[in-house]
Amino acid sequence: MFVSDSLIFVELHKTAGSHIGRCLNKILTGEQVGKHNVVPPELQNRFILGSIRNPWDWYVSLWGYGCDRKGSAFSQTTRRYSVDYYWRQLNKEMGKNWLNPAQYARQMLADTTKPVALWNEVYADSGNPELFRQWLRLMLDSKRRFDIGEGYGFSPLSAHSGVLTYRYFKLFTNLGAQLYSLPDLANSSSLNDVWKQYGITNFVVRNEHLEADLIDALTSANIPLSDEQRLFILQGKNEKTNTSSRKSMDFYYDEESIALVKNKEDFIISRYGYTAPNIA
């Protein structure tokens, strides 16, 4: 999370956050506070900027990053247990000082049956579309919702929506602990109403239109840009950071996997008008 007096940038994983943060650091006086942090209540009155990406492309990027043996999704799915994670990190990811005993027990029980060998297999080759499709089925299977950790399995969202929608609501709303208890989250048809009530972002940059959207966002935040600063942002399209090794998203999808993402990430797909990969 990038924090300045005039703007807060909330970094949703694999949505060009590193690049956007670098641009903001060049333009504004601020500081980087953690990475994928939730905006604390005392800062929510500032201009809140987020970023998003086509869900079909996002999943390919997340998987490709895991094929490079990187990222929290990879580390959580490919290990059986981590006592340190249970006691030091999981509670923080859920915005709590401590989890109750039943929650700890539920996560540990789920990890007992986690198919670690299979998870490791599907990260073996970033050039293999069948491995991606196997990984995607695991990632979006509600029975495996605890495998990725980070509290996803505890949220009512996990019954019908994918990890991207979960992270979107976690980072871009002021739901806080209600992310794990609000009854309306159990129904996918209620997500738009929940967003209207709890959403905190003033502008969300689309990865596919990053440079133009970022300039528009800064304009909306009443942050003046010099010609030099505009040029710096526009030149950023040639400088990718924190990338994964994989091909374009069209290479990996078939009709089944396209439909799977459509079903699980429909909130984001509909909200931003994203289109499916071309498999012709």
DAMO-V674525 format. One record per pair of residues at least 24 apart in sequence whose ideal C-beta (glycine too) atoms are under 10 Angstrom apart, sorted by the first residue. I is the first residue (numbers start at 0). GAP is how many residues later the second one is. If there is no record, write none. Layout:
BEGIN
I;GAP  I;GAP
END
This chain:
BEGIN
0;29  0;30  0;31  0;32  0;33  0;34  0;35  0;36  0;37  0;38  0;39  0;42  0;170  1;26  1;28  1;29  1;30  1;31  1;33  1;35  1;47  2;25  2;27  2;28  2;29  2;30  2;31  2;34  2;36  2;37  2;40  2;43  3;24  3;25  3;26  3;27  3;42  3;43  3;217  3;219  4;24  4;25  4;41  4;42  5;24  5;40  5;41  5;212  5;215  5;216  5;217  6;39  6;40  6;41  6;42  6;195  6;196  6;210  6;211  6;213  6;214  6;215  6;216  7;25  7;29  7;31  7;32  7;35  7;36  7;37  7;38  7;39  7;40  7;41  7;42  7;192  7;193  7;194  7;213  8;30  8;38  8;39  8;40  8;41  8;42  8;196  8;205  8;208  9;26  9;27  9;28  9;29  9;38  9;39  9;40  9;41  9;160  9;161  9;162  9;190  9;191  9;194  10;24  10;25  10;26  10;38  10;39  10;40  10;160  11;24  11;38  11;39  11;40  11;41  11;46  11;152  11;155  11;156  11;158  11;159  11;160  11;192  11;195  12;40  12;45  12;48  12;49  12;52  12;58  12;59  12;60  12;137  12;150  12;151  12;154  12;158  12;229  13;37  13;39  13;43  13;44  13;45  13;46  13;47  13;48  13;50  13;51  13;57  13;59  13;150  13;153  13;193  13;228  13;229  13;230  14;35  14;36  14;37  14;38  14;39  14;43  14;46  14;149  14;152  14;153  14;189  14;190  14;191  14;192  14;195  15;35  15;36  15;37  15;45  15;189  15;190  15;191  15;192  15;194  15;198  15;220  15;224  15;225  15;226  15;227  16;33  16;34  16;188  16;190  16;224  16;225  17;222  17;223  17;224  17;225  18;32  18;188  18;191  18;192  18;195  18;214  18;217  18;218  18;220  18;221  18;222  18;223  18;224  19;29  19;30  19;31  19;185  19;187  19;190  19;191  19;193  19;194  19;197  19;213  19;216  19;221  20;30  20;220  21;210  21;214  21;217  21;219  22;187  22;188  22;191  22;192  22;195  22;206  22;209  22;210  22;212  22;213  22;216  23;25  23;190  23;193  23;194  23;199  23;209  25;202  25;203  25;206  25;207  25;210  26;187  26;191  26;196  26;197  26;198  26;199  26;201  26;202  26;203  26;205  26;206  27;190  27;193  27;195  27;201  35;36  35;57  35;114  35;131  35;134  35;135  36;134  37;54  37;55  37;57  37;132  37;133  37;134  37;135  37;136  37;137  37;138  37;141  37;162  38;132  38;133  38;134  38;135  38;161  38;162  39;134  39;136  40;133  40;135  40;159  42;157  43;130  43;156  44;155  45;154  45;156  45;175  46;154  46;155  46;156  46;170  46;171  46;173  46;174  46;175  46;176  47;123  47;124  47;126  47;151  47;152  47;153  47;154  47;155  47;156  47;173  48;152  48;153  48;154  48;155  48;156  48;164  48;165  48;168  48;169  48;171  48;172  49;118  49;121  49;122  49;149  49;150  49;151  49;152  49;153  49;154  49;155  49;167  50;121  50;150  50;152  50;153  50;154  50;155  50;156  50;159  50;162  50;163  50;166  51;112  51;116  51;120  51;149  51;152  51;153  51;154  51;155  51;156  51;161  51;216  51;219  51;220  51;222  52;111  52;152  52;153  52;154  52;155  52;157  52;215  52;219  52;221  53;152  53;153  53;154  53;195  53;207  53;211  53;214  53;215  53;218  53;219  53;220  53;221  53;222  53;223  54;107  54;108  54;109  54;110  54;113  54;194  54;206  54;207  54;209  54;210  54;211  54;212  54;213  54;214  54;217  54;219  54;221  55;80  55;193  55;194  55;196  55;197  55;201  55;202  55;204  55;205  55;206  55;209  55;213  55;218  55;219  55;220  55;221  56;150  56;151  56;189  56;191  56;192  56;193  56;195  56;204  56;217  56;220  57;104  57;105  57;106  57;109  57;149  57;191  57;203  57;207  57;210  57;216  58;73  58;76  58;77  58;80  58;81  58;103  58;104  58;105  58;190  58;193  58;194  58;198  58;201  58;202  58;205  58;206  59;66  59;69  59;72  59;75  59;76  59;184  59;186  59;187  59;188  59;189  59;190  59;191  59;192  59;193  59;201  59;217  60;146  60;181  60;182  60;183  60;185  60;188  61;73  61;74  61;77  61;86  61;101  61;102  61;182  61;184  62;59  62;60  62;63  62;68  62;69  62;70  62;72  62;73  62;76  62;181  62;183  62;189  63;59  63;62  63;63  63;68  63;179  63;180  63;181  63;182  63;183  63;188  64;58  64;61  64;177  64;178  64;179  64;180  64;181  65;53  65;54  65;56  65;57  65;60  65;69  65;73  65;178  66;55  66;56  66;57  66;58  66;59  66;60  66;61  66;64  66;65  66;68  66;177  66;178  66;179  67;55  67;58  67;175  67;176  67;177  67;178  68;54  69;172  69;174  69;175  70;171  70;173  71;76  71;77  71;78  72;46  72;50  72;62  72;66  72;74  72;75  72;76  72;77  72;79  72;90  73;45  73;46  73;49  73;74  74;73  74;74  75;35  75;38  75;43  75;70  75;71  75;72  75;73  75;74  75;76  76;37  76;38  76;39  76;41  76;42  76;43  76;45  76;46  76;58  76;61  76;62  76;67  76;70  76;71  76;72  77;36  77;38  77;39  77;40  77;41  77;42  77;43  77;44  77;45  77;69  78;32  78;35  78;37  78;40  78;41  78;70  79;31  79;32  79;34  79;36  80;26  80;27  80;30  80;31  80;33  80;35  81;29  81;67  82;25  84;26  84;64  84;65  85;25  85;63  88;60  88;61  89;59  89;60  89;61  89;64  90;60  91;58  91;59  92;56  92;57  92;58  92;59  92;77  93;55  93;56  93;57  93;58  93;60  93;61  93;76  93;82  93;83  93;85  93;86  94;56  94;75  94;80  94;81  94;82  94;83  94;84  94;85  95;55  95;80  95;81  95;84  98;52  98;55  98;81  102;48  102;50  102;51  102;77  105;40  105;47  105;48  106;39  106;42  106;44  106;46  106;47  107;38  108;37  109;33  109;34  109;35  109;36  109;37  109;39  109;43  110;35  110;36  110;38  112;30  112;31  112;33  112;34  113;30  113;32  113;33  113;34  113;35  114;29  114;32  115;31  117;26  118;25  118;28  118;29  125;118  125;119  125;120  125;121  125;126  126;118  126;119  126;120  126;124  126;125  127;124  128;118  128;121  128;122  128;123  128;124  128;125  128;128  129;122  129;124  130;121  131;114  131;115  131;117  131;119  131;120  131;121  131;125  132;119  132;120  132;121  132;123  132;124  132;127  133;123  134;117  134;122  135;26  135;116  135;117  135;120  135;121  135;124  135;125  135;128  136;119  136;120  136;123  138;24  138;121  138;122  138;125  139;24  139;117  139;120  139;121  139;123  139;124  139;125  140;119  140;123  141;122  150;28  150;29  151;27  151;28  152;27  153;25  153;26  153;27  154;24  154;25  154;26  154;27  154;30  154;31  155;24  155;25  155;26  155;27  155;28  155;29  155;30  155;31  155;34  156;25  156;28  156;29  156;31  156;34  156;37  156;110  157;27  157;28  157;106  158;26  158;27  158;28  158;29  159;25  159;26  159;27  159;28  159;29  159;31  159;103  159;104  159;106  159;107  160;24  160;27  160;30  160;102  160;103  160;104  160;105  160;106  160;107  161;98  161;99  161;101  161;102  161;103  161;104  161;105  161;106  162;101  162;102  163;97  163;100  163;101  163;103  163;104  163;105  164;26  164;99  164;100  164;101  164;102  164;103  164;104  164;106  167;27  167;31  167;33  167;36  167;97  167;99  167;100  167;103  168;25  168;26  168;29  168;30  168;98  170;29  170;30  171;26  171;27  171;28  171;29  171;32  172;24  172;25  172;26  172;27  172;28  173;24  173;25  173;26  174;24  174;25  187;75  187;76  187;78  187;79  188;78  190;75  190;76  190;77  190;79  190;80  191;75  191;78  191;79  193;73  194;72  194;76  203;64  203;67  203;68  205;66  205;67  205;68  206;65  207;64  207;66  209;24  209;26  209;27  210;24  210;25  210;26  211;25  247;29  247;30  248;27  248;28  248;29  249;26  249;27  249;28  249;29  249;30  250;26  250;28  251;25  251;27  252;24  252;25  252;26  253;25  254;24
END
